[in-house]
Amino acid sequence: MDLMKAMDIAASGMSAERARLNVISMNLANANTTRTASGGPYRRKTVIFETAPVARSFEDELKISMEVSEVYGVKVSGITPVKGPFKKVYDPSHPDADEQGYVYLPNVNLVQEMVEMLNANRGYEANAAAIRTAKEMALRALDLAR
């Protein structure tokens, strides 16, 4: 596998982790949203990843070889709401309280979201390190060619 494909794979991972961080940020921002456009409390969302072939260059399209296998990266296949119960809190003064005085809060766990954010950040950093390493290898290969 050439170094450009390694960089493409890592870049796809960085893009996926960025999307994951965006969804986590949205979950954290809406942790106390009791009414959405659909009427109920905000429902936590999660990112679904899937493997995807790395985009091939024109040069790759011209190369027809039986020994070259497809190179896969990762992509976001969807963002889905997480099914689960809402938190029920007694607050009769809240404008969204039901007849019994209970307010339904989003199914967002702040600690879990912070852990997810750290994991996504570490994944992003790992992919960035892979790109740096591939770049260093390419530069050293160029130095050897001189």
Residue frames as qw, qx, qy, qz and C-alpha x, y, z in Angstrom:
[[0.000, 0.892, 0.452, 0.000, 0.00, 0.00, 0.00],
 [0.420, 0.446, -0.043, 0.789, 1.40, 3.38, -0.89],
 [0.248, -0.220, -0.485, 0.809, 1.71, 6.19, 1.61],
 [0.257, -0.102, -0.168, -0.946, -0.97, 8.33, -0.02],
 [0.610, -0.326, -0.621, -0.369, -3.55, 5.61, 0.59],
 [0.499, -0.291, -0.638, 0.509, -2.43, 5.40, 4.21],
 [0.029, -0.090, -0.178, 0.979, -3.01, 9.14, 4.48],
 [0.438, -0.195, -0.435, -0.762, -6.42, 8.78, 2.81],
 [0.597, -0.348, -0.723, 0.007, -7.44, 6.08, 5.29],
 [0.357, -0.289, -0.494, 0.738, -6.35, 8.22, 8.24],
 [0.126, -0.024, -0.089, -0.988, -8.10, 11.27, 6.76],
 [0.524, -0.334, -0.593, -0.512, -11.34, 9.30, 6.50],
 [0.556, -0.382, -0.656, 0.340, -10.95, 8.40, 10.17],
 [0.180, -0.151, -0.243, 0.941, -10.38, 12.05, 11.07],
 [0.315, -0.178, -0.343, -0.867, -13.49, 13.06, 9.17],
 [0.598, -0.384, -0.676, -0.194, -15.55, 10.39, 10.93],
 [0.473, -0.346, -0.548, 0.597, -14.27, 11.42, 14.37],
 [0.001, -0.010, 0.013, -1.000, -15.02, 15.06, 13.57],
 [0.490, -0.316, -0.490, -0.648, -18.63, 14.10, 12.78],
 [0.620, -0.378, -0.665, 0.177, -18.75, 12.14, 16.04],
 [0.304, -0.191, -0.357, 0.862, -17.49, 15.19, 17.96],
 [0.219, -0.170, -0.221, -0.935, -20.15, 17.35, 16.31],
 [0.608, -0.394, -0.588, -0.359, -22.91, 14.97, 17.41],
 [0.561, -0.330, -0.574, 0.496, -21.51, 14.79, 20.94],
 [0.114, -0.022, -0.133, 0.984, -21.43, 18.60, 21.05],
 [0.423, -0.292, -0.394, -0.762, -25.06, 18.68, 19.95],
 [0.649, -0.397, -0.649, 0.011, -25.97, 16.18, 22.69],
 [0.433, -0.247, -0.440, 0.747, -24.18, 18.25, 25.34],
 [0.056, -0.093, -0.071, -0.992, -25.76, 21.49, 24.12],
 [0.566, -0.273, -0.372, -0.683, -29.25, 19.95, 24.32],
 [0.337, -0.025, -0.876, 0.344, -28.82, 18.10, 27.61],
 [0.073, 0.330, 0.619, -0.709, -31.56, 20.23, 29.20],
 [0.313, 0.051, -0.387, -0.866, -33.83, 20.76, 26.18],
 [0.352, 0.184, 0.814, -0.423, -37.30, 19.71, 27.27],
 [0.584, 0.632, 0.416, -0.296, -39.16, 20.66, 24.09],
 [0.321, -0.181, 0.614, 0.698, -38.01, 20.19, 20.51],
 [0.353, 0.192, -0.350, -0.846, -39.75, 20.97, 17.24],
 [0.444, -0.116, -0.839, -0.291, -41.31, 17.49, 17.34],
 [0.583, -0.582, -0.197, -0.532, -42.80, 18.28, 20.75],
 [0.875, -0.437, -0.184, 0.096, -40.93, 16.04, 23.18],
 [0.444, -0.793, 0.328, 0.256, -37.60, 16.32, 24.93],
 [0.361, 0.703, -0.584, -0.186, -34.37, 16.11, 22.97],
 [0.986, -0.082, 0.144, -0.015, -33.31, 12.54, 22.24],
 [0.407, -0.634, 0.559, 0.346, -29.61, 11.69, 22.39],
 [0.775, 0.590, -0.147, -0.170, -28.06, 10.96, 19.01],
 [0.652, -0.433, 0.552, 0.287, -25.22, 8.67, 18.04],
 [0.376, 0.655, -0.487, -0.438, -23.10, 8.25, 14.91],
 [0.924, 0.072, 0.376, -0.009, -23.08, 5.01, 12.94],
 [0.000, -0.681, 0.610, 0.405, -19.82, 4.22, 11.13],
 [0.930, 0.237, 0.280, -0.034, -19.22, 1.81, 8.28],
 [0.523, -0.302, 0.522, 0.602, -16.29, 0.78, 6.16],
 [0.539, 0.798, 0.150, -0.222, -16.05, 2.45, 2.81],
 [0.791, 0.234, 0.183, 0.535, -13.59, 2.17, -0.05],
 [0.264, -0.633, 0.083, 0.723, -11.08, 4.97, -0.13],
 [0.523, 0.801, 0.055, -0.286, -11.56, 7.18, -3.16],
 [0.786, 0.006, 0.391, 0.479, -9.36, 5.98, -5.98],
 [0.019, -0.677, 0.254, 0.690, -7.25, 8.31, -8.03],
 [0.693, 0.611, -0.158, -0.349, -7.21, 8.37, -11.81],
 [0.197, 0.570, -0.798, -0.021, -3.89, 6.54, -11.69],
 [0.404, -0.094, 0.857, -0.307, -5.48, 3.76, -9.64],
 [0.729, 0.442, 0.289, -0.435, -8.30, 3.46, -12.15],
 [0.549, 0.662, -0.454, -0.235, -5.75, 2.98, -14.93],
 [0.001, -0.411, 0.903, -0.128, -3.92, 0.25, -13.04],
 [0.892, -0.063, -0.107, -0.435, -5.68, -3.02, -13.59],
 [0.249, 0.421, -0.845, 0.215, -3.95, -5.58, -11.46],
 [0.755, -0.308, -0.536, -0.217, -5.23, -8.73, -9.83],
 [0.611, -0.122, -0.567, 0.538, -2.92, -8.37, -6.84],
 [0.017, -0.203, 0.224, -0.953, -4.13, -4.91, -5.80],
 [0.201, -0.522, -0.822, 0.108, -6.92, -5.21, -3.28],
 [0.146, -0.798, -0.294, -0.505, -9.47, -2.59, -2.39],
 [0.308, 0.065, -0.507, 0.803, -8.41, -0.18, 0.37],
 [0.343, -0.708, -0.568, -0.244, -11.04, 0.68, 2.96],
 [0.078, 0.254, -0.378, 0.887, -11.44, 3.60, 5.31],
 [0.057, -0.480, -0.787, 0.382, -14.38, 4.66, 7.43],
 [0.107, -0.304, -0.266, -0.909, -17.37, 6.88, 6.79],
 [0.313, 0.141, 0.567, -0.749, -20.46, 8.04, 8.64],
 [0.062, -0.255, -0.869, -0.420, -23.44, 6.03, 7.44],
 [0.323, -0.665, -0.481, -0.471, -25.93, 7.83, 9.62],
 [0.021, -0.204, 0.532, -0.822, -26.83, 9.69, 12.76],
 [0.492, -0.400, -0.708, -0.310, -29.56, 7.99, 14.73],
 [0.440, -0.578, 0.238, -0.645, -31.51, 8.87, 17.86],
 [0.208, 0.147, -0.920, 0.297, -30.90, 6.58, 20.81],
 [0.632, -0.456, -0.458, -0.426, -33.98, 4.80, 22.09],
 [0.434, -0.089, -0.689, 0.574, -34.31, 4.90, 25.81],
 [0.267, -0.785, -0.554, 0.071, -36.35, 6.38, 28.59],
 [0.111, 0.713, -0.080, 0.688, -36.29, 10.06, 29.36],
 [0.279, -0.067, -0.653, 0.701, -35.42, 11.29, 32.85],
 [0.323, -0.707, -0.508, -0.372, -38.50, 12.20, 34.85],
 [0.295, 0.010, -0.443, 0.847, -38.09, 15.07, 37.32],
 [0.160, -0.763, -0.620, 0.085, -40.76, 16.57, 39.56],
 [0.208, -0.185, -0.023, 0.960, -40.96, 20.33, 38.87],
 [0.194, 0.691, 0.694, -0.051, -44.56, 21.61, 38.74],
 [0.013, 0.831, 0.047, -0.555, -43.37, 25.18, 38.06],
 [0.291, -0.238, 0.653, 0.658, -41.67, 24.19, 34.79],
 [0.493, 0.392, -0.100, -0.770, -43.59, 25.28, 31.66],
 [0.545, 0.243, -0.714, -0.366, -43.23, 21.79, 30.14],
 [0.215, -0.109, 0.873, -0.424, -44.47, 19.92, 33.24],
 [0.320, -0.268, -0.809, -0.415, -47.28, 17.42, 32.71],
 [0.535, -0.593, -0.285, -0.530, -50.52, 17.25, 34.75],
 [0.825, -0.455, -0.286, 0.174, -48.75, 15.52, 37.66],
 [0.232, -0.947, 0.206, 0.084, -45.95, 18.14, 37.69],
 [0.767, -0.247, 0.442, 0.394, -43.26, 15.98, 36.08],
 [0.344, 0.817, -0.314, -0.341, -40.87, 17.23, 33.42],
 [0.943, 0.116, 0.235, 0.203, -39.26, 14.83, 31.00],
 [0.110, -0.834, 0.422, 0.338, -35.59, 15.58, 30.40],
 [0.653, 0.561, -0.471, -0.194, -33.42, 14.28, 27.55],
 [0.978, -0.190, 0.061, 0.065, -31.80, 10.85, 27.77],
 [0.508, 0.680, -0.346, 0.400, -28.35, 12.50, 27.69],
 [0.787, -0.545, -0.095, 0.272, -25.85, 11.44, 30.35],
 [0.113, 0.964, -0.240, 0.027, -23.27, 14.23, 30.67],
 [0.511, -0.581, 0.622, 0.123, -20.54, 11.95, 32.02],
 [0.766, 0.211, 0.579, 0.183, -21.06, 9.44, 29.22],
 [0.494, 0.851, 0.136, 0.113, -20.94, 12.22, 26.63],
 [0.125, -0.901, 0.412, 0.045, -17.70, 13.58, 28.07],
 [0.653, -0.291, 0.677, 0.173, -16.14, 10.10, 27.94],
 [0.701, 0.525, 0.454, 0.164, -17.34, 9.73, 24.34],
 [0.246, 0.965, -0.088, 0.016, -15.83, 13.13, 23.55],
 [0.363, -0.711, 0.587, 0.136, -12.46, 12.09, 24.98],
 [0.723, 0.040, 0.665, 0.182, -12.57, 8.84, 22.97],
 [0.577, 0.756, 0.286, 0.121, -13.41, 10.69, 19.77],
 [0.009, 0.956, -0.289, -0.050, -10.65, 13.20, 20.43],
 [0.534, -0.481, 0.673, 0.178, -8.14, 10.39, 20.96],
 [0.727, 0.350, 0.566, 0.170, -9.28, 8.71, 17.76],
 [0.376, 0.924, 0.049, 0.046, -8.84, 11.97, 15.89],
 [0.215, -0.843, 0.484, 0.092, -5.35, 12.43, 17.35],
 [0.700, -0.173, 0.669, 0.181, -4.38, 8.84, 16.46],
 [0.664, 0.602, 0.402, 0.188, -5.40, 9.39, 12.84],
 [0.148, 0.975, -0.162, 0.020, -3.51, 12.70, 12.77],
 [0.467, -0.629, 0.604, 0.148, -0.43, 10.88, 14.09],
 [0.760, 0.185, 0.589, 0.202, -0.81, 8.26, 11.34],
 [0.490, 0.849, 0.146, 0.137, -0.83, 11.04, 8.73],
 [0.140, -0.910, 0.388, 0.038, 2.27, 12.64, 10.28],
 [0.658, -0.338, 0.650, 0.173, 4.05, 9.27, 10.27],
 [0.722, 0.471, 0.464, 0.206, 3.15, 8.60, 6.63],
 [0.265, 0.960, -0.052, 0.070, 4.36, 12.09, 5.73],
 [0.359, -0.760, 0.533, 0.100, 7.67, 11.51, 7.54],
 [0.750, -0.021, 0.629, 0.203, 8.10, 8.18, 5.76],
 [0.604, 0.726, 0.282, 0.169, 7.46, 9.83, 2.39],
 [0.044, 0.965, -0.256, 0.023, 9.99, 12.56, 3.15],
 [0.543, -0.538, 0.629, 0.145, 12.61, 10.00, 4.21],
 [0.767, 0.298, 0.532, 0.199, 11.99, 8.02, 1.04],
 [0.416, 0.899, 0.050, 0.128, 12.59, 11.20, -0.96],
 [0.249, -0.853, 0.455, 0.050, 15.83, 11.80, 0.96],
 [0.724, -0.196, 0.635, 0.184, 16.99, 8.27, 0.12],
 [0.693, 0.593, 0.376, 0.166, 16.28, 8.88, -3.55],
 [0.133, 0.975, -0.167, -0.063, 18.63, 11.87, -3.62]]
